[in-house]
Amino acid sequence: MPVTTAHRPSSGLPRLRDAPEWLAVVVIGVVVLLAAVMLRGGDHIDHISLMNPSTYQVEVFASTPNDATLLPIAIIDPGKTHDAREIVDLGDRWILHFRAGGVEVQPVEVDRAQLLGDTFDLPTDLDQQFRALGLPPAGG
């Protein structure tokens, strides 16, 4: 007895045997998208040297006056200097944000030139700002 097969209408979805073609298109699309995102960052700064004069471990982030997106820069131990490397250049004016123990204090606006000089000192009143916002004294 002959075997017959019924014809099933196409669902419109790619079949597994077509996977190499559509998978290649997806992979190429993802690679192009990732390359565009990575290249969009533009110029980089080789390094920025930051000094934390406070008694807290401080997280430093940066943004621009026109974009509040925070770029992580460094986590700096109390009383230490840290060289942050390969930082995306945010332009002429930067807003530096400081956080310790989940508490963020008043940001500071600086010129790129200030960051590119010798060591940039974080604000000397960070301890007072953190304590004023309820953060217990460091080490206590």
N, C-alpha and C positions, 0 to 999 in steps of 0.2 A: 504494500500500500504506500503510495507516494506521500511524502511529508510536505505540508503546505505551511507557509508562514503568513501571518496577517501583517499588513502594512500599518505601522503606527505613525500618526502625524507627529511632526517635529515639535518639540516643546520650545524651540527658539534658544535653548541654552546650549552652550558648547558641549560637544561630546568628548568623552575622555580621550578618544583617539586623536582629536584635534587639539589636545592640550598643549603640545609643543608650540603651536602657532600662537594661540591666545596668551599662553603663559609668557612667551617671549615678549609680546607686546606689553603686558603688565610689568614685567621686570624692567624693560627699557624705560617705560613711563616713570616708574619709581626711581630709577637711577637718575634720570633727567631732573625730576622734581627735587631729589636730595642735593644734586649738584647745584641747582639754582638757589636753594635755600642756603647752602654753605657759602656760595660765592657772594650772595647778597650781603653778607656781613661786612664786606669791604676790607678796609685796611685793618691791620693788627698792630698793637704796640708790643714791642719785644718784652719789656718788663716794667713794672711799677713797684717801687720800694715804699712800703707803708710801715710806719711805726705806731704801735698801740701804747700810749702812755698810761692807760687805765689799769685797774686791778681786775678787770673782767676779760674773759675770752670774747672777742668782738668779731661778729660776722660783718663783712663789708660788701655792700652791693652798690651798683651804679645804675643810673638812668640818665635821661637827657631832659632838658626843660620841656621838650615837646612830646615825650613818650615816657609814661610811668612804668614801662616794663623794666623789671629789675634784672640786671646782669650780675650773677655772683662773681665777686672779685677775689676774696680771701677770707680765711678764718685765722685771726691773729691772737696768739696767746698773750696774756698780760705782760706788759713791759717788753715785748719782743718786736722785732722788725721782721717783716715778711716780704719776699720778692714774688709778686704775682707775675706769671709768665703768659705770653701770647693772649693778651686781652684785646677784645674787639674795640677798635677805636670808635668812640661814641661822638667824636667831633670836638669842637672848640670848648663847649661848656658841658660839664658833667655835674650830676647831682649824686653825692655820696650818701648812702644810707647806712646806719649803724644799728646793729641788733645784738643783744646779749640776753640769754635766758628767755628768749621769746619776746622780749621787750624792745621796741624800736624807739629811738630818740630822734631829736630834730636833725633832719638831713642838712648837708652843707653843699653849697654850689661852689665849684672850683673851675679854674681854667685848665685845659689840657696841659699847658706849659708848667703849671704848678706840680702836676703829677709826674711830668717827665724830668723834672729837675732831680736833685739829690733825693734823699728820703723825705716823703710827705708824712708829716706828723698828724695823726688823727686829733680831733679836738681835745684840749686838755681838761675840759669839764665833763667828759663822758661819765666818770664815776658819779658826779653830782646829778647828772641828768637821769642815769639809770636808777639811782636811789630815790629821786623825786617821783619816779613812776612806779615805785613799790618793789623794785628788785632788791633783794637782800644784799648786804655787802658781800663782795667776793670772798670766798673762803670761809664764810661764816654761816 
